[in-house]
Amino acid sequence: MAKVALLIGVSEYEPGLNSLPGAVKDVEAMQRVLVNYACRS
């Protein structure tokens, strides 16, 4: 059975809200964690 994850990194919001410049890098890091974990299973 395939394992699937949907990772979404939102870094830009509507005017008046602060952006999160690290969101995309966080998602990329989580992808690496999940891929490495899946390779061990």
C-alpha positions as CSV (number, residue, x, y, z in Angstrom):
1,M,0.0,0.0,0.0
2,A,1.4,3.4,-1.0
3,K,2.0,6.0,1.7
4,V,1.1,9.5,0.6
5,A,1.5,12.9,2.3
6,L,0.4,16.3,1.1
7,L,2.7,19.1,2.4
8,I,1.6,22.7,2.0
9,G,3.8,25.6,2.9
10,V,2.0,29.0,2.8
11,S,4.4,31.9,3.1
12,E,2.4,34.8,1.8
13,Y,-0.9,36.1,3.3
14,E,-3.3,38.9,2.6
15,P,-2.3,42.5,3.3
16,G,-2.0,43.2,7.1
17,L,-0.7,39.7,8.0
18,N,3.0,39.0,8.4
19,S,4.6,36.6,5.9
20,L,6.4,33.5,7.0
21,P,9.5,33.3,4.9
22,G,10.6,30.0,6.3
23,A,7.4,28.1,5.5
24,V,8.7,26.6,2.2
25,K,12.0,25.5,3.7
26,D,10.1,23.9,6.6
27,V,8.0,21.9,4.1
28,E,11.1,20.9,2.2
29,A,12.7,19.7,5.5
30,M,9.6,17.7,6.4
31,Q,9.7,16.1,3.0
32,R,13.2,14.9,3.6
33,V,12.2,13.5,7.0
34,L,9.3,11.6,5.6
35,V,11.2,10.3,2.6
36,N,14.1,9.1,4.8
37,Y,11.6,7.4,7.2
38,A,9.8,5.7,4.3
39,C,13.0,4.3,3.0
40,R,13.7,2.6,6.4
41,S,10.2,1.0,6.5
